[in-house]
Amino acid sequence: MAALVATFALAITQNSARAAGSLLSQGKTATASSTENAGTPASAAVDGDTTTRWSSAFSDPQWLSVDLGATATISSVTINWESAYAKAYQIQTSADGTTWSTVYSTTTGAGGTENLTVNGSGRYVRIYATARATQWGVSLYEFQVYGTAGTGGAGCSTTNAALNKTATASSTENAGTPASAAVDGSTTTRWSSAAADPQWLQVDLGSSQNVCGVQLSWETAYAKAYQIQTSADGTNWSTVYSTANGPGATELITLSGTGRYIRMYGTQRATQYGYSLWEFQVFTSGGGTGTTGGTTGGTTPPPTDGAVLLSYNKPATASTYQDDGNCPACTPAKAFDEDPASRWATSDVNGWVDPGWIAVDLGATAHITKVVLQWDPAYATAYQIQTSADGTNWTPIYSTTTGKGFKETLTVDGTGRYVRMYGTARSNGYGYSLWTFDVYGTGGNPTPPPALPPNPGNPEHLVWSDDFNGAAGAEPDPTKWSQDPGRGQNGELETYTNGDNTHLDGNGNLVIEARKEADGSYTSGRINTSDHFTFTYGHVEARIKVSGTQGLWPAFWLLGANFKSGTPWPNCGEIDIMEHVGKVPDSVYSTLHAPAYNGGNGYGQPYTVAGSDFASDFHTYAVDWDSSHMTFSVDGHNFFTADRSTVEQTRGPWVYDHPFYMILNNAVGGDWPGAPDASTVFPQRMVIDYVHVLQ
């Protein structure tokens, strides 16, 4: 890997906004040529706090360097200068912290905040200042490096290194909530402590590891204040993360530490109960622990033994395939296209029989080490994974008679050009069907699959907003929103007008008004950002006063942007941040919809404040969304987390790794809220204070 970073493409521009990419430098180890005093250390420039700073001695040259922990692709750098800035400086990268290559250079630095788009790679990144702009040294509030973390052993693995390891705790509430339940891979079992402070849960990783991340899946009894600590011996601990404002639900934390033992040390409970964790997951770099055999659910990273995905877009064959209104063009190729919303299924005419099979040609002989199957409900209870040199003579490398469906990750060991799933017993009266069939290993003739979009930055930055400032009566900004006229879906009774029912109130709000017209019909408004702004991942937030009474159905939601180019619902995916039905005034709902779970079977949860009426006041509705989870909140209270691994293990494919657009509408009637009745009051106003997106 080090040899790959010896040269760099130079493609530099200076922009008013940073390029896309994850924040890689925060909390990492920083060093400097000098410091002005003990109160301005190098670490202050990468701590995420704009009130602390690094400052140097009063001479040239000076430098500040950050160790990203692994080789990374660097896409941009943000420099937040104190008044003592550099007029001339370079941005440099290095594989070893000794030999440096320059990827940006200027002699006209402007100070303030400089956002630089760069193109390079390396484990170390530094700013090398050669001419100060003042008589003082150089001083930085923040030095932020953005890009994509390296893959393989040097990067941060997404494999849970704590899974099924030895766990201990300060206490347990009872015999049914042991420490081991937090590392068993099940989101239906949990550890809970006694109702006192402090309490801790720790896991023995088995050997010293470089820890780069932790995911805490809290039960309702969560920690408001806690630390993540590491230890070499289980006795002497170092704090690598600390917070006094834990939000509960699911917390994915990026950190940097080393140790054999890692623990959550809770110092302040958020409730009168103890501390309780469904799962405590640990992620490592430089050779993290992987699965050793059998089947597991959850997100499937590429194996850490040099294996890659071999099966993407390779020629596929099957015993039969379905092509009708229920499953159009469900060909074998659909299992290998890395589209989680498309699938292969055996024919409904002659394929609902045993055996049934699907095979892929890897293009050349390969060593197969892992197979991942994401099943449709038509799954195999008994099947084999087989390999072949010629596509005719097959050798089993895995066999089971207790297939569980959903997502199965199989550690295997075999050689061949062809790989197939050979099903011998179906789970129900239908055939066999797979959303994805991924084969990992070495050799073959692989085609690299499309990369996932970058996760949101840390910290996130505002990338889109509308605060609805404007004259009373004006329509919402047409450069941000499009009117979406026509009849509603799902049995709705209104007609959405082309702007007649959406207007600004002159007080910084958008009003979407549902009316009962003189002829007894209903009209309302629906707007979306589909032609103006789409995005993948981030923090999405709106402050809304919903409409109420029987038959009203206001919503703030996201729809997959590929819907506009012909991908049907629910294949495009839908993320309902907030829905409210007037007949249940004290609740709002957040729900996910996808091909395998939608409509009344969508995956979601209500947020209820008993005896309240959400239509009586403004509330803030939000989702935090990345490649591993979504956490929904109301007024800052996290109440529902959709974890990718849980979705894939219990519901079906995760179809949310592509652009979505936002929708606001105020529906009347429909299958869920029912029709208005004599108690319904019109007009009904849905009032939106703002909508913000951060990444």
C-alpha positions as CSV (number, residue, x, y, z in Angstrom):
1,M,0.0,0.0,0.0
2,A,2.8,2.4,0.8
3,A,4.2,2.1,-2.7
4,L,0.9,3.4,-4.1
5,V,1.1,6.7,-2.4
6,A,4.5,7.8,-3.7
7,T,3.0,9.9,-6.5
8,F,0.0,12.2,-6.5
9,A,-2.2,13.8,-9.1
10,L,-2.2,17.6,-8.7
11,A,-5.6,19.0,-9.3
12,I,-6.2,22.0,-7.0
13,T,-8.8,24.7,-6.7
14,Q,-9.9,26.9,-3.9
15,N,-13.6,27.0,-3.3
16,S,-16.1,28.6,-1.0
17,A,-17.3,25.1,0.2
18,R,-15.3,22.0,0.8
19,A,-15.5,19.0,-1.5
20,A,-17.4,15.9,-0.5
21,G,-15.8,13.4,1.8
22,S,-15.7,12.3,5.5
23,L,-13.8,14.2,8.1
24,L,-10.8,12.1,8.7
25,S,-8.6,14.2,11.0
26,Q,-10.7,15.0,14.1
27,G,-9.4,13.5,17.2
28,K,-6.3,12.0,15.5
29,T,-2.8,12.3,16.7
30,A,-1.3,15.7,15.8
31,T,2.3,17.0,16.0
32,A,3.9,20.3,15.3
33,S,7.3,22.0,14.7
34,S,6.8,24.1,17.8
35,T,4.1,25.4,20.2
36,E,3.9,28.9,21.5
37,N,3.0,27.7,25.0
38,A,1.4,24.7,26.8
39,G,-2.1,26.2,26.2
40,T,-1.8,26.0,22.4
41,P,-0.8,22.4,21.7
42,A,-1.0,20.7,18.2
43,S,-3.9,18.6,19.4
44,A,-6.1,21.7,19.7
45,A,-6.2,22.0,15.9
46,V,-7.9,18.7,15.4
47,D,-10.2,18.5,18.5
48,G,-13.4,19.9,16.7
49,D,-13.5,22.9,19.1
50,T,-13.2,26.3,17.4
51,T,-12.4,27.9,20.8
52,T,-9.1,26.1,21.2
53,R,-6.1,26.5,18.9
54,W,-2.5,25.6,18.0
55,S,0.0,28.3,17.7
56,S,3.7,28.1,16.8
57,A,6.9,29.9,17.7
58,F,7.5,33.3,16.0
59,S,9.7,32.1,13.1
60,D,9.6,30.5,9.7
61,P,9.1,27.7,8.7
62,Q,6.5,26.0,10.9
63,W,4.3,23.0,10.4
64,L,1.4,21.0,11.9
65,S,0.9,17.3,10.9
66,V,-1.9,14.9,11.6
67,D,-1.7,11.1,11.5
68,L,-4.9,9.7,10.0
69,G,-4.1,6.3,11.2
70,A,-4.2,4.6,7.8
71,T,-3.7,5.5,4.2
72,A,-6.6,7.6,2.9
73,T,-7.6,9.4,-0.3
74,I,-7.6,13.2,0.4
75,S,-10.3,15.3,-1.3
76,S,-10.2,18.6,0.6
77,V,-8.7,20.5,3.5
78,T,-10.3,23.2,5.6
79,I,-8.0,25.7,7.5
80,N,-9.6,27.9,10.1
81,W,-7.0,30.4,10.9
82,E,-6.6,32.6,14.0
83,S,-5.5,36.2,13.1
84,A,-1.9,34.9,13.0
85,Y,-2.1,33.2,9.6
86,A,0.3,32.1,7.0
87,K,0.7,34.1,3.8
88,A,2.7,31.3,2.1
89,Y,2.2,27.6,2.8
90,Q,1.9,24.2,1.4
91,I,-0.4,21.2,2.0
92,Q,1.6,18.0,2.0
93,T,0.9,14.3,2.3
94,S,3.2,11.4,3.3
95,A,3.0,7.6,3.6
96,D,5.5,7.5,6.4
97,G,5.6,10.9,8.1
98,T,9.1,11.5,6.7
99,T,9.0,11.9,2.9
100,W,6.5,14.5,1.8
101,S,4.7,15.4,-1.4
102,T,3.1,18.8,-2.0
103,V,-0.6,18.7,-3.2
104,Y,-1.3,22.4,-2.7
105,S,0.9,25.6,-2.6
106,T,0.2,29.3,-2.3
107,T,2.0,32.5,-1.6
108,T,-1.2,34.6,-1.3
109,G,-2.9,33.0,1.7
110,A,-5.9,35.1,2.7
111,G,-6.4,33.9,6.3
112,G,-9.9,33.4,7.8
113,T,-11.3,30.1,6.7
114,E,-9.8,28.5,3.6
115,N,-11.5,25.6,1.9
116,L,-9.1,23.8,-0.5
117,T,-10.0,21.0,-2.9
118,V,-7.1,18.7,-3.4
119,N,-6.3,15.3,-4.9
120,G,-3.8,13.1,-3.1
121,S,-3.4,10.2,-0.7
122,G,-1.3,9.4,2.3
123,R,-1.5,8.5,6.0
124,Y,0.0,11.8,7.1
125,V,-1.2,15.3,6.1
126,R,0.5,18.5,7.1
127,I,0.4,22.3,6.6
128,Y,3.9,23.6,6.0
129,A,4.0,27.4,6.5
130,T,6.9,29.3,5.0
131,A,5.9,32.9,5.4
132,R,3.9,34.4,8.3
133,A,1.4,37.2,7.6
134,T,2.2,38.9,11.0
135,Q,5.0,39.3,13.4
136,W,3.6,36.4,15.5
137,G,3.8,32.7,14.7
138,V,1.1,30.8,12.8
139,S,-2.1,29.8,14.6
140,L,-5.0,27.4,13.7
141,Y,-8.3,27.0,15.4
142,E,-9.0,23.9,13.2
143,F,-7.1,21.9,10.6
144,Q,-9.7,19.6,8.9
145,V,-8.8,16.9,6.4
146,Y,-11.6,15.3,4.4
147,G,-11.6,12.3,2.1
148,T,-12.2,8.6,2.0
149,A,-10.6,6.3,4.6
150,G,-8.4,3.5,3.1
151,T,-9.7,0.0,2.8
152,G,-8.1,-3.3,3.8
153,G,-6.2,-4.0,7.0
154,A,-5.1,-0.3,7.4
155,G,-8.6,1.1,7.4
156,C,-11.4,1.0,9.9
157,S,-13.2,-2.4,9.5
158,T,-17.0,-2.6,9.7
159,T,-16.7,-6.1,11.3
160,N,-17.7,-6.2,14.9
161,A,-14.6,-7.2,16.8
162,A,-16.5,-7.6,20.1
163,L,-19.0,-10.2,18.7
164,N,-19.2,-13.2,21.1
165,K,-16.1,-12.1,23.0
166,T,-15.9,-12.3,26.8
167,A,-17.8,-9.5,28.4
168,T,-18.0,-8.4,32.1
169,A,-19.9,-5.7,33.8
170,S,-19.9,-3.7,37.1
171,S,-23.4,-5.2,37.8
172,T,-26.4,-6.8,36.2
173,E,-30.0,-6.0,36.9
174,N,-31.0,-9.7,36.9
175,A,-30.0,-13.0,35.5
176,G,-31.8,-12.3,32.3
177,T,-29.7,-9.3,31.4
178,P,-26.1,-10.5,31.5
179,A,-23.1,-8.7,30.1
180,S,-22.7,-11.3,27.4
181,A,-26.1,-10.2,25.9
182,A,-24.5,-6.9,24.7
183,V,-22.0,-8.8,22.5
184,D,-24.1,-11.7,21.2
185,G,-25.1,-10.0,17.9
186,S,-28.8,-10.1,18.8
187,T,-30.8,-6.9,19.1
188,T,-33.5,-8.7,21.1
189,T,-31.2,-9.4,24.1
190,R,-29.6,-6.8,26.4
191,W,-27.3,-6.1,29.3
192,S,-28.7,-3.9,32.0
193,S,-27.1,-2.7,35.2
194,A,-28.1,-1.8,38.7
195,A,-29.8,1.6,39.1
196,A,-26.8,3.5,40.4
197,D,-23.8,5.5,39.1
198,P,-21.2,4.7,37.9
199,Q,-21.6,1.5,36.0
200,W,-19.5,-0.1,33.2
201,L,-19.5,-2.9,30.6
202,Q,-16.2,-4.1,29.2
203,V,-15.2,-6.6,26.5
204,D,-12.0,-8.6,26.1
205,L,-11.0,-8.5,22.4
206,G,-8.5,-11.3,22.9
207,S,-5.5,-9.4,21.8
208,S,-4.3,-5.8,21.6
209,Q,-6.2,-4.0,18.8
210,N,-6.2,-0.6,17.2
211,V,-9.8,0.6,18.0
212,C,-11.2,3.1,15.5
213,G,-14.9,3.1,16.3
214,V,-17.7,2.0,18.7
215,Q,-21.4,1.6,18.2
216,L,-23.7,1.7,21.2
217,S,-27.3,0.5,20.7
218,W,-29.1,1.7,23.8
219,E,-32.3,0.5,25.3
220,T,-34.5,3.2,26.8
221,A,-32.3,3.3,29.9
222,Y,-29.3,5.1,28.3
223,A,-26.3,7.1,29.5
224,K,-26.3,10.8,29.5
225,A,-22.7,11.0,30.5
226,Y,-20.1,8.3,29.8
227,Q,-16.6,7.5,28.6
228,I,-15.2,5.0,26.2
229,Q,-12.0,3.6,27.6
230,T,-9.3,1.2,26.5
231,S,-6.8,-0.9,28.5
232,A,-3.9,-3.3,27.9
233,D,-4.5,-5.2,31.1
234,G,-8.1,-4.6,32.2
235,T,-7.0,-2.6,35.2
236,N,-5.4,0.6,34.0
237,W,-7.7,2.6,31.6
238,S,-7.2,5.4,29.1
239,T,-10.2,7.5,28.0
240,V,-10.5,7.8,24.2
241,Y,-14.0,9.3,24.1
242,S,-16.1,11.3,26.5
243,T,-19.5,13.0,26.4
244,A,-21.9,14.6,28.9
245,N,-24.7,14.8,26.4
246,G,-25.3,11.3,25.1
247,P,-28.5,11.2,23.0
248,G,-29.4,7.5,23.5
249,A,-30.8,5.3,20.7
250,T,-27.9,4.3,18.4
251,E,-24.6,6.1,18.7
252,L,-21.8,5.5,16.1
253,I,-18.6,7.0,17.5
254,T,-15.4,7.5,15.6
255,L,-12.3,7.4,17.9
256,S,-8.7,6.3,18.1
257,G,-7.2,4.1,20.8
258,T,-5.3,0.8,21.4
259,G,-5.9,-2.0,23.9
260,R,-7.0,-5.5,24.5
261,Y,-10.0,-4.4,26.6
262,I,-12.5,-1.7,25.8
263,R,-15.4,-0.5,28.0
264,M,-18.3,1.9,28.3
265,Y,-18.0,3.7,31.6
266,G,-21.3,5.4,32.5
267,T,-21.2,8.2,35.0
268,Q,-24.7,9.7,34.7
269,R,-27.9,7.9,33.8
270,A,-30.6,9.5,31.7
271,T,-33.4,7.8,33.6
272,Q,-34.1,6.6,37.1
273,Y,-33.2,3.1,35.9
274,G,-29.7,1.7,35.3
275,Y,-27.8,1.5,32.1
276,S,-28.9,-0.9,29.3
277,L,-27.4,-1.8,26.0
278,W,-28.8,-4.0,23.3
279,E,-25.4,-4.2,21.6
280,F,-21.9,-2.9,22.2
281,Q,-20.0,-3.1,18.9
282,V,-16.3,-2.4,18.5
283,F,-14.5,-1.7,15.2
284,T,-10.8,-2.0,14.6
285,S,-8.1,-1.1,12.1
286,G,-4.9,-2.9,11.1
287,G,-6.4,-6.4,11.1
288,G,-9.6,-6.4,13.1
289,T,-11.4,-9.6,14.1
290,G,-13.7,-11.2,11.5
291,T,-16.1,-14.0,11.5
292,T,-14.7,-17.5,11.7
293,G,-17.4,-19.6,10.1
294,G,-21.1,-20.4,10.0
295,T,-23.7,-17.7,9.2
296,T,-24.2,-14.2,10.6
297,G,-26.4,-11.4,9.7
298,G,-25.6,-7.7,9.3
299,T,-23.5,-5.4,7.1
300,T,-21.0,-7.4,5.2
301,P,-17.6,-5.8,4.7
302,P,-15.1,-7.2,2.2
303,P,-13.0,-9.9,4.0
304,T,-9.7,-8.6,5.4
305,D,-7.6,-11.3,3.8
306,G,-7.1,-9.4,0.5
307,A,-10.4,-10.8,-0.9
308,V,-12.6,-8.6,-3.1
309,L,-16.1,-8.9,-4.5
310,L,-15.8,-11.2,-7.5
311,S,-19.4,-11.6,-8.7
312,Y,-20.5,-8.0,-9.6
313,N,-22.1,-7.9,-13.0
314,K,-20.7,-11.3,-14.0
315,P,-22.7,-13.6,-16.4
316,A,-25.4,-15.6,-14.5
317,T,-27.6,-18.5,-15.2
318,A,-30.4,-20.2,-13.2
319,S,-32.7,-23.2,-13.3
320,T,-35.5,-20.8,-14.2
321,Y,-36.5,-17.2,-13.7
322,Q,-39.8,-15.3,-13.2
323,D,-41.1,-12.6,-15.6
324,D,-44.6,-11.4,-14.9
325,G,-46.5,-8.6,-13.2
326,N,-45.5,-9.8,-9.7
327,C,-41.8,-10.0,-10.6
328,P,-41.0,-8.5,-14.0
329,A,-37.6,-9.5,-15.5
330,C,-36.4,-11.2,-12.3
331,T,-33.5,-12.7,-14.2
332,P,-30.4,-14.3,-12.6
333,A,-28.4,-11.2,-13.4
334,K,-30.4,-9.2,-10.9
335,A,-28.8,-11.1,-8.0
336,F,-25.4,-9.8,-9.1
337,D,-26.1,-6.1,-10.1
338,E,-25.5,-4.7,-6.5
339,D,-28.9,-3.1,-6.7
340,P,-30.6,-4.2,-3.4
341,A,-34.1,-3.5,-4.9
342,S,-33.8,-5.9,-7.8
343,R,-33.9,-9.7,-7.4
344,W,-33.8,-13.1,-9.1
345,A,-36.7,-15.5,-8.6
346,T,-37.5,-18.9,-10.0
347,S,-40.3,-19.1,-12.5
348,D,-43.9,-19.1,-11.3
349,V,-44.8,-21.4,-14.2
350,N,-42.3,-24.3,-13.8
351,G,-39.8,-23.1,-11.1
352,W,-41.6,-23.6,-7.8
353,V,-40.0,-27.0,-7.4
354,D,-36.9,-28.6,-5.9
355,P,-34.1,-28.4,-6.7
356,G,-33.6,-24.8,-7.9
357,W,-30.3,-23.1,-8.5
358,I,-28.5,-19.9,-9.6
359,A,-24.9,-19.7,-10.7
360,V,-22.3,-17.1,-11.6
361,D,-19.3,-17.2,-13.9
362,L,-16.4,-15.3,-12.2
363,G,-14.5,-15.1,-15.5
364,A,-11.5,-17.1,-14.3
365,T,-10.5,-19.5,-11.5
366,A,-10.8,-17.9,-8.1
367,H,-10.3,-18.8,-4.4
368,I,-13.7,-18.3,-2.7
369,T,-13.6,-17.3,0.9
370,K,-17.0,-15.7,1.6
371,V,-20.6,-15.8,0.2
372,V,-23.4,-13.4,1.2
373,L,-27.0,-14.2,0.4
374,Q,-29.8,-11.7,0.9
375,W,-33.0,-13.7,0.6
376,D,-36.5,-12.7,-0.4
377,P,-39.1,-14.4,1.8
378,A,-38.9,-17.3,-0.8
379,Y,-35.7,-18.7,0.7
380,A,-34.1,-22.1,1.0
381,T,-34.1,-24.0,4.2
382,A,-31.7,-26.6,2.7
383,Y,-29.1,-25.6,0.2
384,Q,-25.5,-26.0,-0.8
385,I,-22.9,-23.5,-2.1
386,Q,-21.0,-25.3,-4.9
387,T,-17.9,-24.4,-7.1
388,S,-17.0,-25.8,-10.5
389,A,-14.1,-25.5,-12.9
390,D,-16.3,-26.0,-16.0
391,G,-19.8,-25.2,-15.0
392,T,-20.8,-28.8,-15.2
393,N,-19.1,-30.8,-12.4
394,W,-19.8,-29.3,-9.0
395,T,-18.2,-29.6,-5.6
396,P,-20.0,-28.5,-2.4
397,I,-18.1,-26.1,-0.1
398,Y,-21.0,-25.3,2.2
399,S,-24.2,-27.1,3.1
400,T,-27.1,-26.5,5.5
401,T,-30.5,-27.9,6.2
402,T,-31.4,-25.0,8.6
403,G,-31.3,-21.9,6.4
404,K,-33.0,-19.0,8.1
405,G,-33.5,-16.6,5.2
406,F,-33.0,-12.9,5.3
407,K,-29.2,-12.2,5.2
408,E,-26.8,-15.0,5.5
409,T,-23.0,-14.5,5.5
410,L,-21.0,-17.7,4.9
411,T,-17.3,-18.2,5.5
412,V,-16.3,-20.8,3.0
413,D,-13.1,-22.2,1.4
414,G,-13.2,-23.4,-2.2
415,T,-11.8,-23.0,-5.7
416,G,-13.5,-22.6,-9.1
417,R,-14.5,-20.4,-11.9
418,Y,-18.2,-20.9,-11.3
419,V,-20.2,-20.6,-8.0
420,R,-23.8,-21.6,-7.5
421,M,-26.5,-21.8,-4.8
422,Y,-28.2,-25.2,-5.2
423,G,-31.5,-25.2,-3.2
424,T,-33.0,-28.5,-2.3
425,A,-35.8,-27.5,0.1
426,R,-38.0,-24.3,-0.1
427,S,-39.2,-22.4,2.9
428,N,-42.8,-22.2,1.6
429,G,-45.0,-23.0,-1.4
430,Y,-43.2,-20.6,-3.7
431,G,-39.8,-20.9,-5.4
432,Y,-36.4,-19.5,-4.6
433,S,-35.6,-15.8,-4.7
434,L,-32.4,-13.7,-3.9
435,W,-32.0,-10.0,-3.8
436,T,-28.2,-10.4,-3.8
437,F,-25.7,-13.2,-4.2
438,D,-22.2,-11.8,-3.4
439,V,-19.1,-13.9,-3.9
440,Y,-15.8,-12.8,-2.3
441,G,-12.3,-14.1,-2.8
442,T,-9.1,-13.7,-4.8
443,G,-8.4,-14.4,-8.4
444,G,-11.3,-14.4,-10.9
445,N,-11.8,-11.5,-13.2
446,P,-13.5,-8.9,-10.9
447,T,-15.2,-5.7,-12.0
448,P,-15.1,-3.2,-9.2
449,P,-18.6,-2.3,-7.9
450,P,-19.8,1.3,-7.5
451,A,-18.5,2.8,-4.3
452,L,-20.9,3.8,-1.5
453,P,-21.4,7.6,-1.2
454,P,-19.2,9.2,1.6
455,N,-20.8,9.3,5.0
456,P,-21.6,12.7,6.5
457,G,-18.8,14.8,7.9
458,N,-17.9,15.0,11.5
459,P,-18.9,17.7,12.4
460,E,-21.6,18.1,9.8
461,H,-22.1,21.4,7.9
462,L,-25.2,23.0,6.6
463,V,-25.5,22.2,2.8
464,W,-29.1,23.2,2.1
465,S,-31.8,25.2,3.9
466,D,-35.0,27.1,3.5
467,D,-36.2,29.4,6.3
468,F,-39.2,30.5,4.3
469,N,-38.5,34.2,4.6
470,G,-40.4,36.3,2.2
471,A,-43.5,38.4,1.6
472,A,-46.9,37.2,2.8
473,G,-48.7,35.4,0.0
474,A,-45.6,34.5,-2.0
475,E,-45.2,30.9,-3.1
476,P,-42.2,28.9,-1.8
477,D,-38.9,29.6,-3.6
478,P,-39.2,28.0,-7.0
479,T,-35.4,27.5,-7.2
480,K,-35.7,25.1,-4.2
481,W,-39.2,23.6,-4.5
482,S,-41.5,22.4,-7.2
483,Q,-45.2,22.2,-6.9
484,D,-46.5,18.6,-7.3
485,P,-50.2,19.0,-8.4
486,G,-52.6,16.1,-9.0
487,R,-54.5,13.5,-7.0
488,G,-52.9,11.9,-4.0
489,Q,-52.2,8.2,-3.5
490,N,-53.3,5.7,-0.8
491,G,-56.9,6.6,-1.0
492,E,-56.4,10.3,-0.4
493,L,-59.4,12.6,-1.2
494,E,-57.7,15.9,-2.0
495,T,-56.5,17.4,-5.2
496,Y,-53.1,19.0,-4.9
497,T,-53.1,22.4,-6.6
498,N,-50.4,24.1,-8.5
499,G,-49.5,26.7,-5.8
500,D,-53.0,27.8,-4.7
501,N,-52.7,26.1,-1.3
502,T,-49.0,26.8,-0.5
503,H,-47.8,30.3,0.5
504,L,-45.5,32.2,2.8
505,D,-47.1,33.9,5.8
506,G,-44.7,36.8,6.0
507,N,-43.5,35.7,9.4
508,G,-40.9,33.2,8.3
509,N,-43.2,30.3,7.7
510,L,-44.5,28.2,4.9
511,V,-48.2,27.4,5.1
512,I,-49.7,24.3,3.3
513,E,-53.5,24.7,3.6
514,A,-56.0,21.9,3.2
515,R,-59.5,23.2,2.3
516,K,-63.0,22.0,1.8
517,E,-64.2,23.8,-1.3
518,A,-67.8,25.1,-1.9
519,D,-68.6,22.1,-4.1
520,G,-67.6,19.7,-1.3
521,S,-64.2,18.7,-2.8
522,Y,-60.9,18.9,-1.0
523,T,-57.8,20.8,-2.1
524,S,-54.3,21.0,-0.6
525,G,-50.6,21.4,-1.4
526,R,-47.6,19.2,-2.0
527,I,-44.1,20.4,-2.9
528,N,-40.8,18.6,-3.4
529,T,-37.1,19.3,-4.1
530,S,-36.7,16.6,-6.9
531,D,-35.7,19.1,-9.6
532,H,-33.5,21.2,-7.4
533,F,-31.8,19.2,-4.6
534,T,-31.2,15.5,-4.0
535,F,-28.7,14.1,-1.5
536,T,-27.5,10.9,0.2
537,Y,-27.0,10.7,3.9
538,G,-27.0,13.6,6.4
539,H,-29.0,15.2,9.2
540,V,-32.4,16.3,7.9
541,E,-34.5,18.5,10.1
542,A,-37.7,20.5,9.9
543,R,-39.7,22.5,12.5
544,I,-43.3,22.0,11.8
545,K,-46.7,22.7,13.3
546,V,-48.9,19.9,11.9
547,S,-52.5,20.1,10.9
548,G,-55.0,18.1,13.0
549,T,-58.6,16.8,13.5
550,Q,-60.1,13.7,11.9
551,G,-59.0,12.9,8.3
552,L,-55.9,15.0,8.1
553,W,-52.5,13.5,7.2
554,P,-49.6,15.9,7.1
555,A,-46.1,14.5,6.3
556,F,-42.4,15.3,5.9
557,W,-40.7,12.6,4.0
558,L,-38.0,11.5,1.5
559,L,-38.4,9.6,-1.7
560,G,-35.6,7.9,-3.8
561,A,-34.7,10.2,-6.6
562,N,-34.6,7.3,-9.1
563,F,-38.4,7.3,-8.8
564,K,-38.3,10.3,-11.2
565,S,-36.4,8.2,-13.7
566,G,-38.7,5.2,-13.7
567,T,-37.9,3.1,-10.7
568,P,-41.3,2.3,-9.2
569,W,-42.3,2.6,-5.5
570,P,-41.3,0.9,-3.2
571,N,-38.1,-0.1,-5.1
572,C,-36.9,3.5,-5.0
573,G,-37.2,3.5,-1.2
574,E,-39.1,5.9,1.1
575,I,-38.0,7.5,4.4
576,D,-40.9,9.0,6.4
577,I,-39.4,11.4,8.9
578,M,-42.8,12.5,10.2
579,E,-46.4,11.5,9.6
580,H,-49.3,12.5,11.7
581,V,-52.9,11.4,11.5
582,G,-55.5,13.6,13.0
583,K,-57.4,10.7,14.7
584,V,-54.3,10.0,16.9
585,P,-53.4,13.5,18.1
586,D,-50.7,12.5,20.6
587,S,-48.5,10.6,18.2
588,V,-46.3,11.0,15.2
589,Y,-44.7,8.2,13.1
590,S,-41.3,7.5,11.4
591,T,-41.2,4.6,8.9
592,L,-39.1,3.1,6.2
593,H,-40.6,1.5,3.0
594,A,-38.7,-0.8,0.6
595,P,-39.6,-3.7,-1.7
596,A,-39.6,-6.3,1.1
597,Y,-41.3,-4.1,3.8
598,N,-43.8,-1.4,2.9
599,G,-47.2,0.0,3.4
600,G,-48.7,-1.5,6.6
601,N,-45.6,-3.7,6.9
602,G,-43.2,-0.8,6.8
603,Y,-40.4,-0.7,9.4
604,G,-40.9,2.1,11.9
605,Q,-42.2,3.3,15.2
606,P,-44.5,6.0,16.7
607,Y,-43.4,8.7,19.1
608,T,-46.2,9.3,21.6
609,V,-46.6,12.0,24.3
610,A,-49.8,10.7,26.0
611,G,-52.6,13.2,26.2
612,S,-50.9,15.8,24.0
613,D,-51.9,17.1,20.6
614,F,-49.0,17.6,18.2
615,A,-51.1,20.0,16.2
616,S,-51.1,22.5,19.0
617,D,-47.5,23.7,18.6
618,F,-44.3,23.5,16.6
619,H,-42.0,20.5,17.0
620,T,-38.7,19.6,15.4
621,Y,-38.6,16.4,13.4
622,A,-35.3,15.0,12.2
623,V,-33.4,12.0,10.9
624,D,-29.7,11.2,11.1
625,W,-28.8,9.0,8.2
626,D,-25.6,7.3,7.0
627,S,-24.6,4.0,5.5
628,S,-25.1,2.0,8.7
629,H,-28.3,3.4,10.3
630,M,-31.0,6.0,10.6
631,T,-32.0,7.6,13.9
632,F,-35.2,9.5,14.1
633,S,-35.9,12.2,16.7
634,V,-38.6,14.6,17.8
635,D,-37.4,17.8,19.6
636,G,-34.0,16.3,20.0
637,H,-35.2,13.1,21.6
638,N,-34.0,10.0,19.7
639,F,-36.9,7.4,19.7
640,F,-36.3,5.0,16.9
641,T,-33.1,3.7,15.2
642,A,-33.2,1.6,12.0
643,D,-29.9,-0.2,12.1
644,R,-28.8,-1.6,8.7
645,S,-27.8,-4.9,10.1
646,T,-31.1,-5.3,11.9
647,V,-33.0,-4.4,8.8
648,E,-31.1,-6.9,6.7
649,Q,-31.4,-9.6,9.3
650,T,-35.1,-9.2,10.0
651,R,-36.9,-7.2,7.2
652,G,-35.0,-7.3,3.9
653,P,-32.6,-5.2,1.8
654,W,-31.3,-1.8,2.8
655,V,-32.2,0.4,-0.2
656,Y,-31.0,3.8,1.1
657,D,-27.5,4.3,-0.3
658,H,-28.5,6.6,-3.2
659,P,-29.9,10.1,-3.6
660,F,-33.3,11.1,-2.2
661,Y,-35.4,14.2,-2.4
662,M,-37.7,15.9,0.2
663,I,-41.5,16.2,0.1
664,L,-43.9,18.2,2.3
665,N,-47.6,17.6,1.9
666,N,-50.9,18.0,3.9
667,A,-53.2,15.2,2.8
668,V,-56.9,14.8,3.4
669,G,-58.3,11.4,3.9
670,G,-56.7,8.2,2.9
671,D,-56.5,4.5,3.9
672,W,-54.7,5.3,7.2
673,P,-56.4,8.4,8.6
674,G,-59.8,7.8,7.1
675,A,-62.2,10.4,5.7
676,P,-63.1,13.7,7.4
677,D,-66.3,13.6,9.4
678,A,-68.5,16.1,11.2
679,S,-65.8,16.8,13.8
680,T,-63.3,17.8,11.1
681,V,-62.4,21.5,11.0
682,F,-61.4,23.3,7.7
683,P,-59.3,24.9,6.6
684,Q,-56.4,23.0,8.2
685,R,-52.9,24.5,8.1
686,M,-49.6,22.7,8.2
687,V,-47.0,25.4,9.1
688,I,-43.3,24.9,8.4
689,D,-40.8,27.2,10.1
690,Y,-37.7,25.8,8.3
691,V,-36.1,22.8,6.6
692,H,-32.3,22.2,7.0
693,V,-29.9,19.5,5.6
694,L,-26.5,19.0,7.0
695,Q,-23.7,16.7,5.8
